[in-house]
Amino acid sequence: MKNPLPRYTRPFLQPLAMIIICAVFVSLILITGLMDMRRVDRSLTDFMETRGLDIAEKIEKETQINYSTISQMLRGEHIGDALIPITEDTFHVQEALINALVGHLRRIDQSWGSAGQVRKSDTREDSLEKPWFLAILNDSGKIVHAAGTLDAGLLARARPVIRGKQDIMIDLFGRPADRQDRPRLIALRRAGGNGTIIGAFDDAGMRHWGLKVAIQRAIDETVTLNGVLYVAVTDEGGRALGSLGELPESKSEKDEIQRNILESKIPSASRKITVEGRNLLEVISPIYLETMRIGLARVGLESDRADQILLRNRNLLFISMALVMLIGLFSLWFLYTNQNRHLARIEEMRKQLEQSERLSALGQLAAGVAHEIRNPLNAISLASQRLQREFHPEKDKEEEFQRLAGVIRDEIRRLNEIIEDFLSFSRSRRLEFRNYSLKDLLYKIVSLIEEEAKTKGVSVKLQSVDSVNPVPMDVDKLQQAFLNIIKNAMESIPGEGAVSVSVEPSGSTWISVKITDTGPGLTAGEIERIFNPEYTTKEKGLGLGLPIAHEIIRGHGGRILVVSKPGAGTTFDVRLPAGEKRG
């Protein structure tokens, strides 16, 4: 006997291993998804940060151009000087500076008229925006408020406005030779015409205002509020030099990022903030005038669109992750179930091969035993026949003689049947297939066994076979298989009962022959062993009928299913292929 096949009963993917694999798979998908979301978020942030830095760079370039023009005007270099062309832009810059200073004096006048005092920011010593000299006069030309140092000729120069001959006088520009150290002066009629406000600015103050105007013009000319919530340029003290849009509350004295930029620890920075429920990205970058740092540019960019893009990407990513996980988990489930199915097939093949090896060994043994027994059995049979024919016992022994002779004859017949089973079991002739009517075969089998069944009180009925087409079969072998199954069903019934045979299609490629008895039924353990040659539930016989039938059915490419439970009878469901047999 060959070595037994290895038992592949343990699947490669155990439930615990499946759980671990699924957990690792899901974790990898989640990590990959999170990394991808961070990458997209970082890309959008980098794009917005680059845009903010571009805006700051444009403001810096335009500020340089505007301040250069203002500086030349303050020095008087553009008046009558061919080297400095008088252009429309030059007049616009000059006008912007004048409007800024006039607006400053108007705000001071408004503060004085409403509160009766001037704001501290307009008079304190550390403010570059304060006029070098400030005076508020009534209708009579009397000074009602003054701050700073009064120049002797300043009021005289403003006399046309003080006397009401003109509403405004501006003396800010001119050639250096023409100025003769005269302060730069603006005189305005107060709101309502009831007095005069005079402001004189020194060179430092004019440079400061020139810088503010240059920055503001640069912001107005280079920035559009398309996705930009605000732009602001502040000095190193946090005071605004120019702005566009509504700037959020400044916290520069506590701002670690701004402090790091001012200390040159980092070149620029960006941060996400929330203002009135709106998310935005603020880009902070230093602003230089030539080589001197004049402050910081703060650009607030609307991040709602980026957040929407990120949200859509996140949703798509989650959907993709879910699909990938579903596909992956389905693949793992399919692999798991498929491996179990293959393992079941391997185990079935192993059992079949083991059974075939046992059957082969038993068949060889059976053939040898049958041949050894047949010769003496034939001799015994001949001797009993001669003894019965030639020997005449006394009359009082005649009945006993005949009874014993009948016993010998019956046992010889039974031994011959056993020997025939042995020989059938040991024969392995090649099956010879031809298309034959399954109806005719079953009718023939029922007619052969009908009389024997009646003697045992069992009825055998054939039903539902009219629509069955011819089936490829070895007629003699398949007849033997069905005879063995039907005889087994008959012998399982202890008293009177019935055996029914029915035939019906099972799908498009199989035909089902069901043999049902009214016997006591079988347990699950008995069903598992019923086709083993060494197992039998009968008091007499070797239990070879069902194993022989099983091998014949399997040789036809079919299989036998057994449905039974104790007390409910047994059904043998023989499945045969309906198509043309190959090979």
Secondary structure, DSSP 8 states (H G I E B T S, - for coil): ---------S-SS-HHHHHHHHHHHHHHHHHHHHHHHHHHHHHHHHHHHHHHHHHHHHHHHHHHHHHHHHHHHHTTTTSS-TTS---HHHHHHHHHHHHHHHHHHHHHHHHHHHHSS--GGGT-TT-TTS-SEEEEE-TTS-EEEEEE---TTHHHHTHHHHTTS-SEEEE----HHHHTT--EEEEEE-TTSSSEEEEEE-HHHHHHHHHHHHHHHHHHHH---SSEEEEEEE-TTS-EEEEEE------GGG-HHHHHHHTTSSS-EEEEEEETTEEEEEEEEEEEETTEEEEEEEEEEE-HHHHHHHHHHHHHHHHHHHHHHHHHHHHHHHHHHHHHHHHHHHHHHHHHHHHHHHHHHHHHHHHHHHHHHHHHHHHHHHHHHHHHHH----HHHHHHHHHHHHHHHHHHHHHHHHHHHHHHHH-------EEE-HHHHHHHHHHHHHHHHHHTTEEEEEES-TT---EEE-HHHHHHHHHHHHHHHHHH-SSSEEEEEEEEEETTTEEEEEEEE-S----HHHHHHTT-TT----SSS-S-HHHHHHHHHHHTT-EEEEEE-TTS-EEEEEEEE-S----
